[in-house]
């Protein structure tokens, strides 16, 4: 993939939603909760006021409504500011 986030932005590949069944009932994709963790794929260079703390390969937690969903080569990603990341696992 050839994408480079700008400034303090980070490209994240969300973890797959966990499949849970309740007594044989299969939960459809539309009812599954969105994952709140993912793997950092690419990071920007930061800004003069904010140094980049996360790096490629980090697993991170982020807020439920953080970032913008984008699709590249059939894969779904999130792009967000580093400040939207809550923790590194």
C-alpha positions, -999 to 999 in steps of 0.1 A, spaced: 0 0 0 13 34 -9 -3 59 15 14 83 39 -8 102 65 1 139 69 10 158 100 -3 140 132 -26 116 115 -25 78 118 -38 50 95 -53 21 114 -66 -12 103 -95 -21 127 -95 -55 143 -122 -79 130 -155 -78 148 -158 -108 172 -185 -133 162 -207 -142 191 -236 -165 191 -263 -168 216 -277 -203 219 -274 -209 182 -285 -175 171 -261 -159 146 -256 -122 150 -257 -104 116 -229 -81 105 -252 -50 109 -257 -58 146 -221 -65 155 -203 -39 176 -175 -21 158 -141 -30 172 -124 -3 193 -89 -15 187 -67 -19 157 -32 -20 143 -13 11 132 -4 7 95 12 41 88 19 73 107 25 109 97 56 130 106 39 149 134 38 186 139 61 210 156 38 210 186 31 173 187 57 145 185 44 112 171 43 86 199 27 57 180 46 37 154 38 12 127 27 -22 141 14 -8 174 -20 -21 186 -41 8 198 -75 16 214 -95 44 201 -129 60 207 -161 47 193 -167 76 169 -130 85 162 -116 88 128 -128 86 92 -135 53 75 -118 48 41 -115 18 18 -83 10 0 -78 -21 -22 -110 -37 -8 -98 -33 29 -114 -9 54 -92 15 74 -96 44 97 -76 76 95 -75 97 126 -54 122 146 -30 108 171 -49 126 198 -80 104 191 -60 73 202 -67 64 238 -40 39 245 -13 16 231 -17 -20 240 
